[in-house]
Amino acid sequence: MLGHNLGSRYAFNDRMLFSDESTYQNLGFRHVPEEETAADKKAIDLLKSSPYAQKLDTAGLFLRQLSERGPGLSALLTPHLGNSFTDGKGGIERMSALMTSAPALDPNKLDQIPALPLGGRVNFPSCCKSP
């Protein structure tokens, strides 16, 4: 009412007063290795008692495929926040118990599907589609 001007830097919700890079440097979402190991163990325990327990070999196959292709995908496997899933060279560092319990990856076996191919689609039953 008095005509004091704050400027327009606070007027828009799509502007930040600091850069993304400084945000990544100042926010710490990393855990110590002991916490990561405990979280992995708990996650595997939960998965083994879940409805997906009979399908964990598929997740292990995915991790095996990722460990083989990881060195060429380092840009896709490098997180901006939090701990990495890999060791920085493409090797799987987390949830490796799933990988070791999976069958050997054989590209000639057509019933092994470690992941959907690029451009692959998941078809949901009509009851699960959004309106």
C-alpha atoms as an extended CHARMM CRD file, in Angstrom:
* protein
*
       131  EXT
         1         1  MET       CA              0.0000000000        0.0000000000        0.0000000000  PROA      1               0.0000000000
         2         2  LEU       CA              2.8990000000        2.3370000000        0.6320000000  PROA      2               0.0000000000
         3         3  GLY       CA              4.4500000000        1.6240000000       -2.7700000000  PROA      3               0.0000000000
         4         4  HSD       CA              7.5450000000       -0.1620000000       -1.5020000000  PROA      4               0.0000000000
         5         5  ASN       CA              9.0590000000       -2.2460000000       -4.2600000000  PROA      5               0.0000000000
         6         6  LEU       CA             10.6590000000       -5.6380000000       -3.6550000000  PROA      6               0.0000000000
         7         7  GLY       CA             11.5020000000       -6.1480000000       -7.3110000000  PROA      7               0.0000000000
         8         8  SER       CA             10.2530000000       -9.0000000000       -9.4230000000  PROA      8               0.0000000000
         9         9  ARG       CA             12.7130000000      -11.6820000000       -8.3710000000  PROA      9               0.0000000000
        10        10  TYR       CA             10.1840000000      -13.1860000000       -5.9220000000  PROA      10              0.0000000000
        11        11  ALA       CA              7.2020000000      -12.7500000000       -8.2350000000  PROA      11              0.0000000000
        12        12  PHE       CA              7.5200000000      -15.9370000000      -10.2790000000  PROA      12              0.0000000000
        13        13  ASN       CA              7.4840000000      -19.4990000000       -9.0270000000  PROA      13              0.0000000000
        14        14  ASP       CA              9.6520000000      -20.8070000000      -11.8780000000  PROA      14              0.0000000000
        15        15  ARG       CA             12.7390000000      -18.8210000000      -10.8420000000  PROA      15              0.0000000000
        16        16  MET       CA             15.2270000000      -19.8490000000       -8.2080000000  PROA      16              0.0000000000
        17        17  LEU       CA             17.6540000000      -17.5400000000       -6.4860000000  PROA      17              0.0000000000
        18        18  PHE       CA             20.4070000000      -20.1500000000       -6.6770000000  PROA      18              0.0000000000
        19        19  SER       CA             21.5970000000      -22.5450000000       -9.3600000000  PROA      19              0.0000000000
        20        20  ASP       CA             20.8860000000      -26.2670000000       -9.5990000000  PROA      20              0.0000000000
        21        21  GLU       CA             24.5990000000      -26.9850000000       -9.2540000000  PROA      21              0.0000000000
        22        22  SER       CA             24.7850000000      -25.2420000000       -5.8980000000  PROA      22              0.0000000000
        23        23  THR       CA             21.6870000000      -27.1200000000       -4.7610000000  PROA      23              0.0000000000
        24        24  TYR       CA             23.3050000000      -30.4570000000       -5.5720000000  PROA      24              0.0000000000
        25        25  GLN       CA             26.4420000000      -29.4530000000       -3.6860000000  PROA      25              0.0000000000
        26        26  ASN       CA             24.6120000000      -28.2210000000       -0.5930000000  PROA      26              0.0000000000
        27        27  LEU       CA             22.0060000000      -30.9440000000       -0.1550000000  PROA      27              0.0000000000
        28        28  GLY       CA             23.4100000000      -34.1670000000        1.2060000000  PROA      28              0.0000000000
        29        29  PHE       CA             21.4220000000      -37.2810000000        0.4490000000  PROA      29              0.0000000000
        30        30  ARG       CA             24.2710000000      -39.7490000000        0.7910000000  PROA      30              0.0000000000
        31        31  HSD       CA             24.3560000000      -42.5810000000        3.2930000000  PROA      31              0.0000000000
        32        32  VAL       CA             27.3310000000      -44.3500000000        4.8100000000  PROA      32              0.0000000000
        33        33  PRO       CA             28.0810000000      -47.8120000000        3.3310000000  PROA      33              0.0000000000
        34        34  GLU       CA             26.7780000000      -49.5810000000        6.4490000000  PROA      34              0.0000000000
        35        35  GLU       CA             23.3830000000      -47.8970000000        6.0650000000  PROA      35              0.0000000000
        36        36  GLU       CA             23.2520000000      -48.7990000000        2.3710000000  PROA      36              0.0000000000
        37        37  THR       CA             24.0840000000      -52.4450000000        3.1370000000  PROA      37              0.0000000000
        38        38  ALA       CA             21.3810000000      -52.5850000000        5.8210000000  PROA      38              0.0000000000
        39        39  ALA       CA             18.8570000000      -50.9640000000        3.4510000000  PROA      39              0.0000000000
        40        40  ASP       CA             19.7120000000      -53.4790000000        0.7100000000  PROA      40              0.0000000000
        41        41  LYS       CA             19.2580000000      -56.3780000000        3.1210000000  PROA      41              0.0000000000
        42        42  LYS       CA             15.9090000000      -55.0170000000        4.3050000000  PROA      42              0.0000000000
        43        43  ALA       CA             14.7550000000      -54.4490000000        0.7170000000  PROA      43              0.0000000000
        44        44  ILE       CA             15.6100000000      -58.0380000000       -0.2170000000  PROA      44              0.0000000000
        45        45  ASP       CA             13.7740000000      -59.3240000000        2.8720000000  PROA      45              0.0000000000
        46        46  LEU       CA             10.7030000000      -57.2990000000        1.8780000000  PROA      46              0.0000000000
        47        47  LEU       CA             10.8970000000      -58.4990000000       -1.7190000000  PROA      47              0.0000000000
        48        48  LYS       CA             11.1590000000      -62.1310000000       -0.6370000000  PROA      48              0.0000000000
        49        49  SER       CA              7.9270000000      -61.8110000000        1.3290000000  PROA      49              0.0000000000
        50        50  SER       CA              6.1230000000      -59.8220000000       -1.3720000000  PROA      50              0.0000000000
        51        51  PRO       CA              3.8450000000      -60.9990000000       -4.1800000000  PROA      51              0.0000000000
        52        52  TYR       CA              6.8790000000      -60.6390000000       -6.4640000000  PROA      52              0.0000000000
        53        53  ALA       CA              8.9470000000      -63.2360000000       -4.6000000000  PROA      53              0.0000000000
        54        54  GLN       CA              8.5940000000      -65.7860000000       -7.4150000000  PROA      54              0.0000000000
        55        55  LYS       CA              9.8190000000      -63.2570000000       -9.9920000000  PROA      55              0.0000000000
        56        56  LEU       CA             13.0040000000      -62.0350000000       -8.3360000000  PROA      56              0.0000000000
        57        57  ASP       CA             15.1270000000      -63.9530000000      -10.8270000000  PROA      57              0.0000000000
        58        58  THR       CA             13.9820000000      -61.4500000000      -13.4790000000  PROA      58              0.0000000000
        59        59  ALA       CA             15.2540000000      -58.5710000000      -11.3410000000  PROA      59              0.0000000000
        60        60  GLY       CA             18.5270000000      -60.4560000000      -10.9030000000  PROA      60              0.0000000000
        61        61  LEU       CA             18.7720000000      -60.9390000000      -14.6730000000  PROA      61              0.0000000000
        62        62  PHE       CA             18.2510000000      -57.2120000000      -15.1100000000  PROA      62              0.0000000000
        63        63  LEU       CA             21.1170000000      -56.5130000000      -12.6940000000  PROA      63              0.0000000000
        64        64  ARG       CA             23.3370000000      -59.0280000000      -14.5120000000  PROA      64              0.0000000000
        65        65  GLN       CA             22.5810000000      -57.3270000000      -17.8330000000  PROA      65              0.0000000000
        66        66  LEU       CA             23.2230000000      -53.9450000000      -16.2470000000  PROA      66              0.0000000000
        67        67  SER       CA             26.5820000000      -55.1050000000      -14.9030000000  PROA      67              0.0000000000
        68        68  GLU       CA             27.5990000000      -56.2340000000      -18.3880000000  PROA      68              0.0000000000
        69        69  ARG       CA             26.4510000000      -53.0570000000      -20.1090000000  PROA      69              0.0000000000
        70        70  GLY       CA             27.1270000000      -50.6670000000      -17.2160000000  PROA      70              0.0000000000
        71        71  PRO       CA             30.5250000000      -49.3730000000      -18.3420000000  PROA      71              0.0000000000
        72        72  GLY       CA             28.9460000000      -48.0630000000      -21.5550000000  PROA      72              0.0000000000
        73        73  LEU       CA             26.0190000000      -46.4900000000      -19.7100000000  PROA      73              0.0000000000
        74        74  SER       CA             27.8680000000      -44.5170000000      -17.0540000000  PROA      74              0.0000000000
        75        75  ALA       CA             26.0860000000      -41.2520000000      -17.9090000000  PROA      75              0.0000000000
        76        76  LEU       CA             22.7110000000      -42.9280000000      -17.3320000000  PROA      76              0.0000000000
        77        77  LEU       CA             23.8240000000      -44.5840000000      -14.1020000000  PROA      77              0.0000000000
        78        78  THR       CA             25.2950000000      -41.5230000000      -12.3760000000  PROA      78              0.0000000000
        79        79  PRO       CA             22.8930000000      -39.9640000000       -9.8650000000  PROA      79              0.0000000000
        80        80  HSD       CA             22.7240000000      -36.2480000000       -9.1570000000  PROA      80              0.0000000000
        81        81  LEU       CA             21.4870000000      -36.8380000000       -5.6200000000  PROA      81              0.0000000000
        82        82  GLY       CA             22.1410000000      -39.7190000000       -3.2790000000  PROA      82              0.0000000000
        83        83  ASN       CA             24.3420000000      -42.7640000000       -3.4840000000  PROA      83              0.0000000000
        84        84  SER       CA             25.1310000000      -44.4960000000       -6.7280000000  PROA      84              0.0000000000
        85        85  PHE       CA             23.7530000000      -47.9010000000       -7.6640000000  PROA      85              0.0000000000
        86        86  THR       CA             27.0580000000      -48.7650000000       -9.3230000000  PROA      86              0.0000000000
        87        87  ASP       CA             30.7000000000      -48.5030000000       -8.3450000000  PROA      87              0.0000000000
        88        88  GLY       CA             31.3830000000      -45.6760000000      -10.8140000000  PROA      88              0.0000000000
        89        89  LYS       CA             32.8170000000      -48.0330000000      -13.4320000000  PROA      89              0.0000000000
        90        90  GLY       CA             29.5040000000      -49.6980000000      -14.2670000000  PROA      90              0.0000000000
        91        91  GLY       CA             29.7950000000      -52.5670000000      -11.7980000000  PROA      91              0.0000000000
        92        92  ILE       CA             26.7350000000      -53.2490000000       -9.6450000000  PROA      92              0.0000000000
        93        93  GLU       CA             27.3140000000      -52.2340000000       -6.0620000000  PROA      93              0.0000000000
        94        94  ARG       CA             23.7970000000      -52.3560000000       -4.6220000000  PROA      94              0.0000000000
        95        95  MET       CA             21.2820000000      -55.2160000000       -4.3890000000  PROA      95              0.0000000000
        96        96  SER       CA             23.9400000000      -57.6260000000       -5.6330000000  PROA      96              0.0000000000
        97        97  ALA       CA             22.3080000000      -60.5050000000       -3.7110000000  PROA      97              0.0000000000
        98        98  LEU       CA             19.5110000000      -60.4430000000       -6.3060000000  PROA      98              0.0000000000
        99        99  MET       CA             22.0610000000      -60.6950000000       -9.0670000000  PROA      99              0.0000000000
       100       100  THR       CA             23.9350000000      -63.6020000000       -7.5140000000  PROA      100             0.0000000000
       101       101  SER       CA             20.7270000000      -65.5600000000       -6.9150000000  PROA      101             0.0000000000
       102       102  ALA       CA             19.5790000000      -65.1610000000      -10.5400000000  PROA      102             0.0000000000
       103       103  PRO       CA             20.2910000000      -67.7310000000      -13.2210000000  PROA      103             0.0000000000
       104       104  ALA       CA             23.1720000000      -67.1760000000      -15.6090000000  PROA      104             0.0000000000
       105       105  LEU       CA             22.3750000000      -64.6890000000      -18.3380000000  PROA      105             0.0000000000
       106       106  ASP       CA             22.1270000000      -66.4800000000      -21.6890000000  PROA      106             0.0000000000
       107       107  PRO       CA             21.2930000000      -64.2590000000      -24.6810000000  PROA      107             0.0000000000
       108       108  ASN       CA             20.2490000000      -67.3370000000      -26.6810000000  PROA      108             0.0000000000
       109       109  LYS       CA             17.4470000000      -68.2700000000      -24.2670000000  PROA      109             0.0000000000
       110       110  LEU       CA             14.2860000000      -66.6310000000      -25.4930000000  PROA      110             0.0000000000
       111       111  ASP       CA             12.4730000000      -67.0680000000      -22.1910000000  PROA      111             0.0000000000
       112       112  GLN       CA             14.9860000000      -64.8800000000      -20.3670000000  PROA      112             0.0000000000
       113       113  ILE       CA             13.9050000000      -61.2530000000      -20.4780000000  PROA      113             0.0000000000
       114       114  PRO       CA             16.2240000000      -59.1670000000      -18.3020000000  PROA      114             0.0000000000
       115       115  ALA       CA             14.5270000000      -55.9030000000      -19.3010000000  PROA      115             0.0000000000
       116       116  LEU       CA             12.1330000000      -54.5270000000      -21.8410000000  PROA      116             0.0000000000
       117       117  PRO       CA             13.8940000000      -53.5560000000      -25.0710000000  PROA      117             0.0000000000
       118       118  LEU       CA             14.1560000000      -49.8870000000      -25.9350000000  PROA      118             0.0000000000
       119       119  GLY       CA             10.8080000000      -48.8440000000      -27.3110000000  PROA      119             0.0000000000
       120       120  GLY       CA              9.1150000000      -51.7810000000      -25.5880000000  PROA      120             0.0000000000
       121       121  ARG       CA              5.6800000000      -51.2330000000      -24.1580000000  PROA      121             0.0000000000
       122       122  VAL       CA              3.8650000000      -52.6770000000      -21.1980000000  PROA      122             0.0000000000
       123       123  ASN       CA              0.2200000000      -53.4990000000      -21.8840000000  PROA      123             0.0000000000
       124       124  PHE       CA             -2.0730000000      -53.2200000000      -18.9040000000  PROA      124             0.0000000000
       125       125  PRO       CA             -5.3920000000      -55.0000000000      -18.6610000000  PROA      125             0.0000000000
       126       126  SER       CA             -8.3930000000      -52.7740000000      -19.2860000000  PROA      126             0.0000000000
       127       127  CYS       CA             -9.1990000000      -52.7600000000      -15.5640000000  PROA      127             0.0000000000
       128       128  CYS       CA             -5.9030000000      -51.0210000000      -14.7750000000  PROA      128             0.0000000000
       129       129  LYS       CA             -5.8860000000      -48.3200000000      -17.4470000000  PROA      129             0.0000000000
       130       130  SER       CA             -6.4540000000      -44.7690000000      -16.3750000000  PROA      130             0.0000000000
       131       131  PRO       CA             -9.5500000000      -43.0340000000      -17.7610000000  PROA      131             0.0000000000
